[in-house]
Amino acid sequence: MNHQALVELDHQYTMQTYGRFDIDIDRGRGATLYDLAGKEYIDFTSGIGVCSVGYANPKWVEAVSAQAARLGHISNLFYSRPYAELARTLCRRSGLAAAFFANSGAEANEGMIKLARKYSFDKYGKGRGTVITLRNSFHGRTITTLAATGQDVFHNYFFPFTDGFRHADAGSLDSVQAAAGHDVCAVMLELIQGEGGVLPMDRDFVHALAELCAERDWLLLVDEVQTGVGRTGTLFAFQQYEVEPDVVSFAKGIAGGLPFGGILAGQRCRDVLTPGTHATTFGGNPVCAAAAQAVLEILDEEALTLVAEKGDYLRARIEGMGLDCLGATRGLGLMIGVEVRGGHTNRALAAKLMENGLLVLTAGQALRLLPPLTITKEEMDKGLAILEQTLRAV
C-alpha cells in the first residue's frame, strides 16, 4: 500500500474527525519513525506523549509479548498478578495509597470526579458536588470532562453538558474563592496546562490552593494525564511542586503505547469507591498492566534525571538559535512549549517541520514538544538541525 491508497481507504471507511497532516507512519524504533515510502522522521511527539519509552523498545516488546502469550484479558471479577504488581509499584513510587485502573485519560478524570463527589456525599450528604476547574484547562472528551474543561471552544454542539463545574482563573486564588460556595467538593487542575499551551502553574498559587482545599475539606485533584509517568523529570509533576494531592489521574505514557490509565488516591480517599460504585471492563488489562510495569522499570530514577537534563538541553538549544519566528520556551522536563511569534502560526510552522522530517505538536498558540523520554542525544541533535534549518528560512 502507498500513501495515496491509505488516504483513500481512510476517507472511505473512517469518520473524518481528525485534521490529519498529510503524512503516514508505518514503523519506528527509538525516537525515529518511517513512513510507507521509507522516509525518516525524528519524533518530538511520542504519539501526544503516549510512547514514553519510544518505539520497539526491547524490554517493552518482551513484556507485552510474554503477557499476551500467557493471559490477554480476564475480568475484574478475578485477581490477576499484573495489575496488582503495577499498583504496588505506582503507590510506592508516588507515595499514594491505592490505585484504580481505567483505559484513558478522560476515563481516569471521570473516576476522579466520581470519587470526589462520593467522598463529599458520604460525609455531608447531597448538594455538595461542584468541582472547580481552571480556565484554559483540558480534562477530556467525554460529556462530563468537556464540562470540566475550562475552554469555551469545547463547550458547543453536545448540549446539555453535565452540571456541577465552575471555572476560575489559573494563578488567582481570589478567582477560586469567588467561584466557591457551600456546594463545592473539590478543585481539579493540571500543574502544566498541556493542551492550553504548555503553561506551568505558579508554585505559590498551587501551595495556596492546597491550603485552601485543606481548610474547606475540598479534595485536591491533580490531572496528570499528560504530565505524569516521568514526562516532567519526576514520576509525577506534583512531586516537583511539593504538594500532596488527594487524588491523581494518569494515562498517556503509562503503558508506552497501549490504552491504559487510572487514578491514585491518598490514604483518606483510598476506600471511597466501594464495590459496585465504579468499574470498567478493560481496566487493569493484564497486557497493558505488564506494559506499564515495564515502562516504570525503564523509567527508573536515573532515567528520570536524564529526562530533566534532556529537556534543559532542548530548551537551551532552541532559545540559542535566535530564530525570528520563535520566542521563549517553557515547561518541565520533556514537556516543552515554544512561543511562536512574528506573525506566524504554530500549525504552519509544524507543517513545514514535518515536511522536512521533524514531527512536532501544537498547543494553544505554541509549538509543543513531547519526545519519547528515552530519546538519544543523536536523535535530539538531528531534530534540532531540522528545526533550525527549516525555521531559519521562513
C-alpha positions in Angstrom: 0.0 0.0 0.0 1.2 3.5 -0.8 0.3 6.8 0.8 -2.4 7.8 -1.6 -4.1 4.4 -1.3 -4.0 4.7 2.5 -5.6 8.2 2.4 -8.4 6.9 0.1 -9.0 4.0 2.4 -9.2 6.3 5.4 -11.6 8.7 3.7 -13.9 5.9 2.5 -14.3 4.0 5.8 -13.5 6.2 8.8 -15.3 9.2 10.2 -13.4 12.4 9.4 -13.0 13.6 12.9 -9.2 14.5 12.8 -7.4 17.3 10.9 -4.6 15.0 10.0 -1.4 16.2 8.5 -0.7 14.6 5.1 1.8 12.1 6.5 1.6 8.4 7.2 3.6 6.5 9.7 4.4 2.8 9.1 7.0 1.8 11.7 9.5 3.1 14.3 12.5 2.5 16.5 13.6 4.6 19.4 12.5 8.2 18.6 12.8 7.7 14.8 9.8 6.9 12.6 9.4 5.9 8.9 6.5 6.3 6.5 5.3 3.8 3.9 7.8 5.1 1.4 10.7 4.8 3.9 11.1 8.5 4.6 12.6 9.1 8.1 11.2 11.4 10.7 12.6 12.4 14.1 9.7 12.2 16.5 9.2 15.1 19.0 5.6 14.0 19.7 5.6 10.4 21.0 2.0 9.9 20.0 1.0 13.0 22.0 3.0 11.9 25.0 2.0 8.2 24.9 5.1 6.4 23.5 7.1 7.3 26.6 9.9 4.7 26.0 10.0 5.2 22.3 9.2 2.7 19.6 10.0 -1.0 19.6 11.8 -0.8 23.0 13.0 -4.3 23.5 12.0 -4.6 27.2 8.5 -3.2 26.4 8.1 -5.6 23.5 9.1 -8.6 25.6 6.8 -7.7 28.4 3.8 -7.2 26.0 4.6 -10.4 24.1 5.1 -12.6 27.1 1.9 -11.4 28.8 -0.2 -11.7 25.6 1.0 -15.3 25.3 0.1 -16.0 29.0 -3.2 -14.1 29.6 -4.7 -11.4 27.3 -7.7 -10.5 29.4 -9.6 -11.6 32.5 -12.4 -9.6 34.1 -12.1 -7.7 37.4 -14.2 -10.4 38.9 -11.0 -12.3 39.5 -7.5 -11.4 40.8 -4.5 -11.3 38.4 -0.9 -10.6 39.1 0.0 -7.8 36.6 -2.4 -5.1 37.8 -1.6 -5.9 41.5 2.1 -5.6 41.0 1.7 -2.4 39.0 -0.5 -0.9 41.7 2.3 -1.7 44.2 4.9 0.0 42.1 2.8 3.1 41.5 1.9 3.5 45.1 5.5 3.0 46.4 6.9 5.5 43.9 4.2 8.1 44.2 3.6 8.0 48.0 -0.1 7.5 47.4 -2.1 4.7 48.9 -4.3 2.8 46.3 -4.9 2.6 42.6 -7.9 2.2 40.2 -7.2 1.3 36.6 -9.1 2.5 33.6 -8.4 2.9 29.8 -7.8 6.6 29.0 -7.2 10.0 30.5 -10.8 11.0 30.2 -12.0 7.9 32.0 -9.4 8.5 34.7 -10.6 12.0 35.2 -14.2 10.8 35.3 -13.3 8.4 38.0 -11.5 11.1 39.9 -14.6 13.3 39.8 -16.8 10.5 40.9 -14.6 9.8 43.8 -14.6 13.4 44.9 -18.4 13.6 44.8 -18.8 10.3 46.7 -16.4 11.5 49.3 -18.5 14.6 49.9 -21.8 12.7 49.7 -20.6 10.2 52.3 -19.5 12.9 54.6 -22.0 15.7 54.0 -24.9 14.3 52.0 -26.4 15.7 48.8 -25.8 19.2 47.5 -22.0 19.3 47.7 -20.8 18.0 44.3 -19.4 21.0 42.4 -15.9 20.8 41.2 -13.9 24.0 40.5 -11.6 23.7 37.5 -9.3 26.3 35.9 -9.9 28.3 32.7 -7.7 27.2 29.8 -7.7 23.6 31.2 -8.3 20.4 29.3 -9.6 17.3 31.0 -11.0 15.0 28.3 -13.6 14.4 25.5 -16.5 12.8 27.4 -19.5 14.9 28.1 -18.5 15.3 31.7 -14.8 16.0 31.2 -15.7 18.5 28.4 -17.8 20.3 31.0 -14.9 20.2 33.4 -12.6 21.7 30.7 -12.1 25.4 31.1 -12.0 26.4 27.4 -15.1 27.8 25.7 -14.2 26.3 22.3 -15.1 22.9 23.7 -18.4 23.9 25.0 -20.5 23.5 21.9 -22.6 21.0 19.9 -23.1 18.4 22.6 -25.7 20.0 24.8 -26.7 19.5 27.5 -23.4 19.3 29.3 -23.0 17.8 32.7 -23.7 20.2 35.5 -21.5 20.7 38.6 -18.5 22.6 37.4 -17.3 26.2 37.8 -14.2 27.7 36.3 -11.7 30.0 37.9 -8.7 31.9 36.6 -5.4 30.0 36.7 -3.0 31.6 39.2 -5.6 33.6 41.0 -6.7 32.4 44.5 -9.2 35.2 44.6 -10.9 33.8 41.5 -11.0 30.4 43.0 -12.6 31.8 46.2 -15.1 33.8 44.1 -16.2 30.5 42.5 -16.5 28.8 45.8 -19.7 28.0 47.7 -21.3 25.6 50.0 -21.8 23.2 47.1 -18.1 22.7 46.3 -16.4 19.3 46.9 -13.1 19.6 45.1 -10.7 21.6 42.9 -9.2 19.9 39.8 -6.2 21.2 37.9 -3.3 20.4 35.7 0.1 21.5 37.1 1.1 22.3 33.5 -1.8 23.1 31.2 -0.8 21.0 28.2 -3.5 21.5 25.6 -3.8 25.1 26.7 -0.3 25.9 25.6 2.2 24.2 27.9 1.6 26.6 30.8 3.1 25.7 34.2 1.2 26.7 37.3 2.8 29.2 39.7 4.2 27.3 42.6 2.9 29.7 45.2 -0.6 29.5 43.7 -0.5 25.7 43.9 0.6 25.8 47.5 -2.1 28.3 48.5 -4.7 26.3 46.6 -3.7 23.2 48.5 -4.0 25.1 51.8 -7.5 26.4 50.8 -8.6 22.8 50.0 -7.4 21.6 53.3 -9.2 24.4 55.2 -12.6 23.7 53.4 -12.3 20.0 53.2 -12.3 20.1 49.4 -10.4 17.4 47.7 -7.3 18.5 45.7 -7.5 16.6 42.4 -4.4 16.7 40.1 -4.9 15.8 36.4 -1.5 14.2 35.5 -2.7 12.6 32.3 0.0 14.4 30.3 2.4 15.5 33.0 2.7 12.0 34.7 4.9 9.0 34.2 8.2 10.8 34.0 7.3 13.4 31.5 8.4 16.4 33.6 11.5 14.7 35.1 9.9 13.1 38.2 7.4 10.3 38.1 4.6 12.8 38.7 4.7 16.6 38.4 3.2 17.1 41.9 6.4 15.7 43.3 8.2 18.7 42.0 5.5 21.1 43.3 5.8 19.5 46.7 2.1 19.2 47.4 0.1 16.1 48.5 -2.9 15.7 46.3 -5.9 13.6 47.4 -6.3 12.0 44.0 -4.1 12.0 40.9 -5.1 10.8 37.4 -2.7 9.4 34.9 -2.8 7.9 31.4 -0.9 8.6 28.1 2.7 7.4 28.8 1.9 4.8 31.4 1.7 1.8 29.1 4.1 3.0 26.4 1.6 2.9 23.6 -1.2 0.8 24.8 -4.5 2.3 26.1 -4.3 2.5 29.9 -5.0 5.0 32.6 -6.2 5.3 36.1 -6.2 7.2 39.4 -4.1 7.1 42.6 -5.7 8.1 45.9 -4.2 9.2 49.1 -4.9 7.4 52.4 -8.1 9.3 53.4 -9.6 8.6 49.9 -8.5 5.1 49.3 -11.7 3.4 50.4 -14.2 6.0 49.0 -15.1 3.9 45.9 -16.6 0.7 47.1 -17.9 -2.5 45.3 -20.5 -1.5 42.7 -19.8 2.2 42.7 -17.2 2.3 39.9 -15.9 -0.2 37.3 -14.7 -0.7 33.8 -14.5 -4.0 31.8 -11.0 -3.5 30.5 -9.4 -1.7 33.4 -6.3 -3.4 34.7 -6.0 -5.4 31.5 -3.1 -7.8 32.0 -1.2 -7.0 28.8 -1.5 -3.2 29.4 -0.5 -3.6 33.0 2.6 -5.7 32.1 3.5 -3.0 29.6 3.1 -0.3 32.3 5.3 -2.3 34.7 8.0 -2.4 32.0 7.7 1.3 31.4 8.2 2.1 35.1 11.2 -0.2 35.3 12.7 1.5 32.3 12.0 4.9 33.8 14.0 4.5 37.0 15.4 7.4 38.9 18.5 7.6 36.7 16.3 7.8 33.6 14.2 10.5 35.1 17.2 12.6 35.9 18.2 12.3 32.3 14.7 13.4 31.2 15.3 16.7 33.1 18.7 17.1 31.5 17.4 16.4 28.0 14.6 19.0 28.5 17.2 21.6 29.6 19.3 20.7 26.6 16.5 21.1 24.1 15.3 24.4 25.5 18.7 25.9 25.7 19.5 24.9 22.1 16.2 26.2 20.7 16.5 29.5 22.6 20.1 29.8 21.5 19.2 29.6 17.8 17.7 33.2 17.9 15.0 32.3 15.3 12.7 35.3 14.4 9.6 33.0 14.4 10.2 31.5 17.9 10.4 33.1 21.3 10.9 31.8 24.8 10.4 28.2 25.8 8.6 26.9 28.9 7.7 23.7 30.7 9.4 21.0 32.7 11.5 18.0 31.6 10.4 16.8 28.1 7.1 18.7 28.2 8.1 21.9 26.3 6.2 24.8 24.9 7.8 27.2 22.4 6.4 30.6 21.8 5.5 31.4 18.2 5.9 35.0 17.1 6.4 37.3 14.1 3.0 36.7 12.6 3.5 33.0 12.1 1.0 30.3 13.3 2.1 27.2 15.1 0.2 24.9 12.7 2.0 26.4 9.7 5.4 26.0 11.3 4.6 22.5 12.4 3.6 21.6 8.8 6.9 22.9 7.5 8.9 21.0 10.1 7.0 17.8 9.2 7.7 18.2 5.5 11.4 18.2 6.4 11.3 15.2 8.7 10.6 16.5 12.2 7.3 15.7 13.9 6.1 18.3 16.4 2.8 19.2 18.1 0.8 22.4 18.7 -1.0 23.6 21.8 -2.6 27.0 22.3 -0.5 29.4 20.3 2.7 27.5 20.9 4.7 24.6 19.4 4.6 21.7 21.8 7.4 19.2 22.1 6.8 15.8 23.8 9.6 13.5 22.6 10.0 9.9 23.9 11.6 10.1 27.3 14.3 7.7 26.0 15.3 9.9 23.0 19.0 9.8 22.4 21.3 12.9 22.0 21.9 11.9 18.4 18.1 11.9 17.7 17.7 15.2 19.5 20.5 16.8 17.5 19.0 15.5 14.2 15.7 17.0 15.2 17.2 20.3 16.3 19.2 20.6 13.0 15.9 20.1 11.0 14.2 22.7 13.2 16.9 25.3 12.8 17.4 24.8 9.1 13.6 24.8 8.4 12.6 27.8 10.5 15.6 30.0 9.6 14.1 30.0 6.1 10.6 31.1 7.0 
